[in-house]
Amino acid sequence: MLVRPGCHWCRKWETEIGPAYPRSAEGRRAPLRRVDVTGPWPKDLEGVTVDAFTPTFVLVHRAHRAVEETVGH
């Protein structure tokens, strides 16, 4: 999950969906990791472009390749 400080939609996602996500089938299959787009960019996400919109959800394959990106809450 790509986030930005002060992002209204990120806070909304965290409040409405975040608490239940780890317990859902999706959360168990695709655990969430939060990456601040204003901070240092992780090496394993080098192929992922930073979108202007947050939150952006990036599904990463075990081989550390981005498979799918979904923008928004």
Secondary structure, 3 states (H helix, E strand, C coil): CEECCCCHHHHHHHHHCCCCHHHCHHHHHCCCCCEECCCCCCHHHCCCCCCCCCCEEEEECCCCCEEEEEECC
